Amino acid sequence: MEIPKKTPAKITEQIVNVCEGIRAGQKPYYVPVKPDPNCIEKECVFNAKEKVQKEGGQLQFGWAIYEWPNVWIEAEYHANWISPQNDELGITPKQGDITEILFLPDNTQEYDYSRDYYKVDNRRFPLSDDPNVPKLIRAFEQLFDFEETYSPGRVLMLEGADHEEYERLKRKAASIYHQVKTPSQMLRDRSKPKPKLNASCPCGSGRKYKKCCGKIG
């Protein structure tokens, strides 16, 4: 399950409002991504720290702002490197063809290096009225909490009933993901005639429409 994620082409009013809610008084800005060959993907807080130790400069903590177009805005905990010449760069490799990120500085969220390794969950803000969107957000939160509970360090240690529960949570998230609709898709759906009550539900659940999306009450 690969969630669509892209750097916003422009800073919209919705993005401004989201950023204000995360860190009041701070404004997002674009930062170029120039991966350092010695950096490891998804290890930005450690990559940036090591870069400072080797070459000087400073760390800048905050949030990389992405969007799943028309579905949600996602804030991902992130750290950039600011060079001794005061150039701010994203030095951690990114998946896909991301060459810049929209970044919200937030020094209230400094990483606590004195603790054992831990992750900070992404924050997601719906753009669609589809009721499946908040359900999917909650499903991802449950997955994150489960992973943090059962991952000493970077390795997820699961067996028996715990492994089965983790797989169940992943299947649940995947099922909701495939039902998510953008506002334009919802508008098209409203213009279509409703299925007959005993017909298969168009959401793909395998149940009858009257016992699924057409259920009353």
N, C-alpha and C positions, 0 to 999 in steps of 0.2 A: 504494500500500500504506500504509494509515493504521493504525498500531498503536494499539490501545485504551490510553488513558492517563487515569487519574483520580487525584485526591488521595485518599488513604486516609481512610475515614470515622472510623477509630480507629487508635490506635497499638497494633498487635498485638505479641505476643512475637516473631514472625518479623521484624517491622520493627525492633524493639529489637535483635535479634541482628545484623541486617544493618548497622544504624547503628554498633553497637559494633565490628564488623569494619572499617568504613570509618574511623571516628575514635573510638578508645577513650576513654571517659570523658565524651563529649559526648552529650547527649540531644536528640532531635528535638522540635520544637514547631511550632505552626501560626502562619503569618504571613499577614495579609490582603493580597490583591492589589488595588492601587489604581493602575491604569495612568496614567502621566503622558502627556499628549497629545504631548509632545516626544520620547517614547521610541520606539525601534524594536524590533519583535519579534525575538527571538533574539539581542539585543545587550546582555544584562543587565550584563555587566562594564563596558561602555562607558557605558551609561545611568546606572548607579549612580555611576560616577566623575564624569561630567558634572554629575550632581545635587549631589554633594558640592562640586564647584568653584563651582557657582552659588549654592547655598543653605546650605552648611555641612553639619555632621553627619559621618557616617563610613560607610565601606564595611563590609559583612559578607559574607565569602565562605563558601561551603559547598556543600551539595547539596540540591536539591529532590527529595523522595522521592515517587515516583508508584507506582502499581500497575496492571498488567494483571491484573484480578481472576482469581485462581486459576492464573495462568500465571507471572508473575514480578514482582519488586519492582525498580524502576528508579531509580537515583540519577543525577540530571542536575546537572552543575556549574552553580552559580548564584551571583549576587551580589544582595544586598538593600541598600537605603538605610536608614540609621538617622538620623532627623531630629535637629536640635539639642535637641528635646524628648524624645529617647530613644525615639521610636516607630519600630519596625522595619516596613518596608513593602516589598512586591514592586511595583516601579514599572514593570516591563516588561510590555507586553501579552502575554496568553496566548491560545492558540487555544481555541475552545470556550467553555464557561461556567465556567471555573475562577475562583473568587473568593477562594480561599486556597490556600496550599501548605503541605505538611509540610516543614519545613526542618531540616537538620542543619548546625550551624555547624562550620566547619573552616578555621581561619586558617593551617593548614599548607599550604593550597592557594591561596594568594594568586596572582592573575593577574600575570604578568610583562609589564607594559606597555612595557618597554624592548625587547622582542622584536618581530619582525614578527608580524602577526596570526596567531593560531593558535587551534584549538579543543581542548577537553578532551572525550574520549569519555565517553559514559554508561557506568555500571556496572550490570549486570543480574544478578539472583539468582533462580534458578528456584524456583517454588512447585509446579510440576507434575512428576510423574515421567515425563512424555512425553519420550522420547529426542529428539524434534524440537526441544524447547526449547533445550538446550545447542547443538544444531546451528544454530538460528536466532541465538543469541547470537554464535556464532563467525562466522556470515555477516555480521552487522552490524559486527563488529569488522574483518572484512576490507574491507568497504565504507568504513568510517571511515579505515582506514590508506591505502586507495587514494586517497580524496578528499584527505587531508592531503598525500600525496606529489605530487599533480597540481594543487594549488590554491595558487598564489602569491597570498596575500591571501584575498579572499572569492570569487574567480572560479575555477571548475573549468575548466582548460584541457586539452581532450582532442581527439585526432584519430587517424584511422587505427586501428591495432591497439589502442591504448590505449582508444579509445572503445568498441571492440567488447568488450574485456575488462571494462570498467565495466558495460556493458549485460548481459554474462553474469553478473556478480556480482549485479546487481539482480534478474535473472530467478531466479537461484538462491535468493536471500533470499525472494522472493515465493512461490516454489514451496514452500519449507519452511514459510513463514508459514501457508499455506492447509492445511497438514497438522497444525498444532499443535492439541492437544486439552487441555481442562481436566480435572482429576481426575474430575469427574462424567461427562464424555463418555467418558473411558477406561473407567470402571466400566460404563457402558451398553454400550460396545463389547464388553467381556469377556463380557457376558451374551448377546450375539447369536451365532448359529451361524456358524462360520467359512465363508467362501466356498469353492466347489470350486476345486481347484488350477488348472484351466484357465480359470476365470472371470476377468473383468476385476477388477483390484484396486480395492477400494472407496476407496482413498486418492485416486483420480483421476489416477494417473500415466499411464494408458493401457496399462500392461503387464499381463501375466497375473499373477494372485495368487501363483502358485508362484515367479515370477521377481521379485517385489517384496516386499510385506510378509509373504508367506507363505514366503519363502525360508529354508531351513534352513542354518545354518553361514555 
